[in-house]
Amino acid sequence: MFEKSNSFAREGLHALLSQNSEAQKYFNSLPDYIRDMIGERADSVQSLDELHRYAENLLAGDK
C-alpha cells in the first residue's frame, strides 16, 4: 500500500480507504501492481465507483 508520507498527493484514495471499509476491502483484494498503479493517481479516486472503474480498466488491459 502507499506510504502515509505521500498522503497529500493521494488524499482522495487515502480518505476513501480510511472512511469506507468496503473500498478498503476491495482495494486490498487487488493485485499489488494494480494497487501501485492506482496509488500513482490516487488523488483522482474519490469514490468506490471510481475505484472499481479504474481497477477494472487496469485489469482489462492485462487480457
The 8 nearest C-alpha neighbors of each residue, nearest first, counted from 0:
[[1, 2, 34, 35, 38, 31, 27, 3],
 [2, 0, 38, 3, 5, 35, 6, 34],
 [1, 3, 4, 5, 0, 6, 9, 38],
 [2, 4, 6, 5, 1, 13, 7, 9],
 [5, 3, 2, 6, 7, 1, 8, 9],
 [6, 4, 3, 7, 2, 8, 9, 1],
 [5, 7, 9, 3, 10, 8, 4, 13],
 [8, 6, 10, 9, 5, 4, 42, 3],
 [9, 7, 6, 10, 42, 5, 41, 11],
 [10, 8, 42, 6, 41, 7, 11, 12],
 [9, 11, 13, 6, 7, 12, 14, 42],
 [12, 10, 42, 45, 14, 44, 13, 9],
 [11, 13, 15, 41, 44, 14, 10, 9],
 [14, 12, 10, 16, 15, 11, 9, 17],
 [13, 15, 17, 11, 12, 16, 10, 18],
 [14, 16, 12, 18, 13, 17, 19, 11],
 [17, 15, 23, 13, 19, 18, 14, 22],
 [16, 18, 14, 15, 19, 13, 20, 23],
 [19, 17, 15, 16, 14, 20, 22, 23],
 [18, 20, 22, 16, 21, 15, 17, 23],
 [19, 21, 23, 22, 24, 18, 16, 17],
 [22, 20, 24, 23, 19, 25, 47, 16],
 [23, 21, 25, 19, 20, 24, 47, 16],
 [22, 24, 16, 20, 26, 21, 25, 27],
 [23, 25, 21, 27, 22, 26, 20, 28],
 [24, 26, 22, 28, 27, 23, 21, 29],
 [27, 25, 23, 28, 29, 24, 22, 34],
 [26, 28, 24, 25, 29, 23, 34, 30],
 [29, 27, 25, 26, 24, 30, 23, 31],
 [28, 30, 27, 26, 34, 33, 31, 25],
 [31, 29, 33, 32, 34, 28, 27, 26],
 [30, 32, 34, 33, 35, 29, 0, 27],
 [31, 33, 35, 34, 30, 36, 29, 37],
 [34, 32, 36, 35, 30, 31, 37, 29],
 [35, 33, 37, 31, 32, 36, 38, 29],
 [36, 34, 38, 32, 33, 37, 31, 39],
 [37, 35, 33, 39, 38, 34, 32, 40],
 [36, 38, 34, 39, 40, 35, 41, 33],
 [39, 37, 41, 35, 36, 40, 34, 1],
 [38, 40, 36, 37, 41, 35, 9, 42],
 [41, 39, 38, 37, 42, 43, 36, 9],
 [40, 42, 38, 9, 12, 44, 43, 37],
 [41, 43, 9, 11, 40, 44, 10, 8],
 [42, 44, 41, 40, 45, 11, 12, 9],
 [45, 43, 41, 12, 11, 42, 49, 50],
 [44, 46, 11, 43, 12, 15, 49, 47],
 [47, 45, 49, 48, 44, 50, 15, 12],
 [46, 48, 50, 49, 22, 51, 45, 15],
 [47, 49, 51, 46, 50, 52, 45, 53],
 [50, 48, 52, 46, 51, 47, 44, 53],
 [49, 51, 47, 53, 48, 52, 44, 54],
 [50, 52, 48, 54, 49, 53, 55, 47],
 [53, 51, 49, 55, 54, 50, 56, 48],
 [52, 54, 56, 50, 55, 51, 49, 57],
 [53, 55, 57, 51, 56, 52, 58, 50],
 [56, 54, 58, 52, 57, 53, 59, 51],
 [57, 55, 59, 53, 54, 58, 52, 60],
 [56, 58, 54, 60, 55, 59, 53, 33],
 [57, 59, 55, 60, 61, 56, 54, 62],
 [60, 58, 56, 61, 57, 62, 55, 54],
 [59, 61, 57, 58, 62, 56, 55, 54],
 [60, 62, 59, 58, 57, 56, 55, 33],
 [61, 59, 60, 58, 57, 56, 55, 54]]
